[in-house]
Structure formats: C-alpha cells, structure tokens
C-alpha cells in the first residue's frame, strides 16, 4: 500500500498507483478517497516510514475517468485529456431473407438432391439378382463406352456393379444398364428443371420453403416433363431399333 499525498492541501491517503499509459495513471484508494478539488495540483508518493518523496506526479492534475461501479478507482491524466465513452454501435438488425434469397437457397438445396440421386445410380435385376450401379462422372463415361462397343459389335462386355468384381454382361444386360441409368438421369434433370421453374414462379416465402424434392409436378410443368421424357424414350427406342436392324442384316 502506498502513501499518497496531494499538493493541494497535503492530505494523505492510502492506495495503489499504476500507469495505464505514459499519460494516464490510475489510483485505487483504500477506504477513503479525496475530494475532487484535491486533484488540481497533482500528488506525490511518500515513504511510509520517513515521508521521503519516492515519486512525484504533480503533472497529473486532470481527472481522466471515474468508475460508478468502483468509486475508489480514479484515473488521472497529465495532458488534460478526459475519457470519452465510445459511441455504442447498435446491434445489427437480424437477417431476414428476402423471397429471392429463399428461392435461391431452395434451388441450391434441391439441386444437390438431384445430383445425389443421379450419381447414386440405379439397381437392376441381373439373372434374378439385384445389382446396384453407381453413376458418378467416371461411371457415366465407362457405361457409355461399353454400351457403344456392345451395340456396334454385338459382343458381351466385362463390367462391374458396386463392390463387386468384373464379370461378363450380355449385350442386352449392357443395353438395360445404359438405358436405365440414362433414363434415370434424364428423369431427375428434367424433373428438377421444372421444379426449379415452379419455385422461381412463387410469390410467397412459406410456399417456397414447403417445396420438397419429389413433390408432384402439375400444370405446364408436368406437361413439359412428360413431353421431354416421351421424347427421350423415342430417341432411346430409335437407337435400339437401329442397332437391331444392323445386326439382323
């Protein structure tokens, strides 16, 4: 505990001093605090035994800051500066997504579902056993390659289902694999495309939030989906007819 003596009237108090920075000093008084006027001429620290001046702070004459939660704590400055309470920055308004924000989030969410359902592949019955075939990008390339070769040569090809070793598949099995995976991809791409347009046409946030992948299409969206899938089937049928004609001659 230090012995603090103020030059104004030589009153002494007990306390602890410390520097906040070179221009600001804090005093924490013990039990008794001086009147405001006593700070006007600064103070000195006296030796407890012989009152020898150990430190001189006569330049610290301005009350820089007081604390309502601790009246015994006072900060003084030697350059006339005083504490200015920082301006309170109001809490930001809570984020409220716009209708367009919700539409974008919903489209992204369902786009991910669509992609997963495509790359997840399909299950096909092969000689009475259900086999699953993934349809990631590399799988799509591989299945298309063996399909093209099988159709052109009418020769069985080796391939593998998920988690299994390669084995020989008949031309018809390869064609079934290709048409099933291709149709599954066309279905999800076309369905998602129409569902996306339906989402973008909505005028209400709650209606958009309640849309889920797998909801039934209606109206013009269903009509477009049916027309697209019918045309896709026509193309696949035409391809197979052409293949059959080639190998029947």
C-alpha positions in Angstrom: 0.0 0.0 0.0 1.3 3.4 -0.9 1.1 6.7 1.0 -0.4 9.3 -1.4 -0.1 13.0 -0.6 -1.9 15.6 -2.6 -0.2 19.0 -3.1 -3.5 20.9 -2.8 -3.6 20.6 0.9 -1.1 17.9 1.9 -3.8 15.4 2.8 -2.6 11.8 2.6 -4.4 8.7 1.6 -3.6 5.0 1.2 -3.8 3.4 -2.2 -2.1 1.8 -5.1 -1.0 3.6 -8.3 -0.3 2.2 -11.7 0.2 3.5 -15.3 -2.4 2.8 -17.9 -0.1 4.5 -20.4 2.5 7.3 -20.2 -0.2 10.0 -19.9 -2.8 8.2 -17.8 -2.3 6.9 -14.3 -4.8 5.0 -12.2 -5.2 5.2 -8.4 -7.0 2.6 -6.4 -7.7 4.2 -3.0 -8.1 2.2 0.2 -11.3 3.1 2.1 -11.1 6.9 1.8 -11.0 9.0 -1.4 -10.1 12.7 -1.7 -12.4 15.5 -2.7 -12.4 16.3 -6.4 -10.7 19.6 -5.8 -7.6 17.9 -4.2 -6.5 16.6 -7.6 -5.9 20.0 -9.1 -2.2 20.2 -8.2 -1.2 16.6 -8.6 0.3 14.4 -5.9 3.4 12.6 -4.7 4.1 9.2 -3.2 5.8 9.3 0.3 7.8 6.7 2.0 5.7 5.1 4.7 8.4 5.4 7.4 10.0 8.8 6.8 7.8 10.6 4.3 10.6 10.8 1.8 9.2 11.6 -1.7 9.6 8.5 -3.7 7.7 9.6 -6.8 6.3 13.0 -8.0 3.1 13.2 -10.1 2.4 16.9 -9.9 1.6 17.0 -13.6 -1.3 14.5 -13.2 -4.0 17.1 -12.4 -6.9 16.2 -14.6 -9.5 13.6 -13.7 -9.4 11.4 -16.8 -12.1 8.9 -15.7 -14.1 7.7 -12.7 -16.0 4.4 -12.2 -19.5 4.3 -11.0 -19.1 0.6 -10.1 -15.9 1.4 -8.1 -15.8 4.9 -6.6 -12.3 4.2 -5.1 -10.8 3.9 -8.6 -9.8 7.1 -10.4 -7.7 7.8 -13.4 -5.7 11.0 -13.9 -4.0 12.4 -17.0 -1.1 14.8 -17.3 -2.1 16.2 -20.7 -5.6 17.5 -20.0 -7.3 14.6 -21.7 -10.5 13.1 -20.4 -12.2 9.8 -21.1 -14.9 9.8 -23.8 -17.3 6.9 -23.7 -17.2 5.1 -27.0 -20.4 5.6 -29.0 -22.5 2.5 -28.8 -22.9 0.7 -32.0 -26.5 -0.6 -32.2 -26.8 -4.3 -32.7 -27.3 -5.2 -36.4 -30.8 -5.9 -37.5 -31.5 -9.7 -37.6 -31.1 -11.1 -41.1 -34.4 -11.6 -42.7 -34.0 -13.4 -46.1 -35.9 -12.0 -49.0 -38.1 -14.0 -51.2 -35.3 -14.2 -53.8 -32.9 -15.4 -51.1 -35.2 -18.2 -50.1 -35.8 -19.2 -53.7 -32.0 -19.3 -54.3 -31.5 -21.4 -51.1 -34.2 -23.8 -52.1 -33.0 -24.2 -55.6 -29.4 -25.0 -54.4 -30.8 -27.4 -51.8 -32.9 -29.4 -54.4 -30.1 -29.2 -57.0 -27.9 -31.1 -54.5 -30.6 -33.7 -54.0 -31.0 -34.1 -57.8 -27.2 -34.6 -58.2 -27.1 -37.2 -55.4 -30.0 -39.1 -56.9 -28.3 -39.2 -60.3 -24.8 -40.1 -59.2 -26.2 -42.6 -56.7 -27.1 -44.7 -59.7 -29.7 -47.5 -60.1 -30.4 -51.1 -59.2 -31.0 -53.6 -62.0 -32.1 -57.2 -62.0 -29.3 -59.3 -63.5 -30.2 -63.0 -63.8 -32.5 -62.8 -60.8 -30.1 -60.9 -58.6 -30.4 -57.2 -57.9 -27.2 -55.4 -58.7 -26.5 -51.7 -58.0 -24.5 -49.5 -60.3 -23.2 -46.0 -59.3 -23.4 -43.3 -61.9 -20.7 -40.8 -61.0 -19.0 -38.9 -63.8 -16.4 -41.7 -64.4 -19.2 -44.3 -64.3 -21.2 -42.4 -66.9 -18.2 -42.4 -69.2 -17.5 -46.1 -68.6 -21.1 -47.2 -69.1 -21.4 -45.2 -72.3 -18.2 -46.7 -73.7 -19.2 -50.3 -73.1 -22.7 -49.6 -74.4 -21.3 -48.1 -77.7 -18.9 -51.1 -78.1 -21.6 -53.7 -77.3 -24.1 -52.1 -79.7 -21.5 -51.8 -82.5 -20.1 -55.3 -82.1 -23.0 -57.2 -80.6 -20.4 -58.8 -78.3 -20.8 -59.2 -74.4 -18.6 -56.9 -72.3 -17.0 -57.0 -68.9 -18.1 -54.5 -66.3 -18.7 -54.5 -62.5 -21.5 -53.5 -60.2 -20.8 -51.6 -56.9 -18.4 -53.5 -54.7 -18.2 -56.5 -57.0 -15.5 -57.8 -59.3 -15.8 -57.5 -63.1 -17.9 -60.1 -64.8 -19.2 -60.7 -68.3 -22.5 -59.0 -69.1 -24.6 -59.8 -72.2 -25.3 -57.2 -74.8 -29.0 -57.0 -73.6 -27.8 -56.5 -70.0 -25.4 -53.7 -71.0 -28.2 -52.1 -73.0 -30.5 -52.4 -70.0 -27.8 -50.8 -67.8 -27.3 -47.9 -70.2 -31.0 -47.2 -70.8 -31.9 -47.4 -67.1 -29.1 -45.1 -65.9 -29.6 -42.7 -68.8 -33.4 -42.6 -68.2 -32.8 -42.0 -64.5 -30.5 -39.1 -65.3 -32.9 -37.6 -67.8 -35.8 -38.0 -65.3 -34.0 -36.2 -62.5 -32.6 -33.4 -64.7 -35.9 -32.8 -66.3 -37.9 -33.0 -63.1 -35.5 -30.7 -61.3 -35.6 -28.2 -64.2 -39.4 -27.9 -64.0 -39.4 -27.9 -60.2 -36.9 -25.0 -60.3 -39.1 -23.0 -62.6 -42.1 -23.7 -60.3 -40.0 -22.4 -57.4 -39.0 -19.2 -59.2 -42.6 -18.5 -60.1 -43.8 -18.5 -56.4 -44.8 -15.2 -54.7 -44.8 -16.4 -51.1 -41.9 -17.3 -48.9 -43.7 -20.0 -47.0 -44.8 -21.7 -50.2 -41.2 -21.8 -51.4 -40.0 -23.2 -48.0 -42.6 -26.0 -48.2 -41.4 -27.3 -51.6 -39.6 -30.6 -51.4 -37.8 -32.8 -53.9 -40.3 -35.4 -55.0 -43.3 -33.2 -54.9 -45.6 -33.9 -57.9 -45.4 -31.5 -60.8 -48.6 -30.0 -62.1 -49.9 -27.9 -65.0 -47.5 -26.8 -67.6 -44.5 -28.1 -65.5 -45.9 -31.6 -65.6 -46.8 -31.3 -69.3 -43.2 -30.2 -70.2 -41.8 -33.0 -68.1 -44.0 -35.7 -69.8 -43.1 -34.4 -73.3 -39.4 -34.4 -72.5 -39.4 -37.9 -71.1 -41.5 -39.2 -74.0 -39.1 -37.7 -76.5 -36.1 -39.2 -74.6 -37.8 -42.6 -74.8 -38.4 -42.1 -78.5 -34.6 -41.4 -79.0 -33.6 -44.5 -77.0 -36.0 -46.7 -78.9 -34.8 -45.4 -82.2 -31.2 -46.1 -81.2 -32.1 -49.7 -80.2 -34.1 -50.2 -83.4 -31.1 -49.1 -85.4 -28.9 -51.5 -83.5 -31.3 -54.4 -84.1 -31.5 -53.6 -87.8 -27.8 -53.5 -88.1 -27.3 -56.9 -86.6 -30.2 -58.6 -88.2 -28.8 -58.0 -91.7 
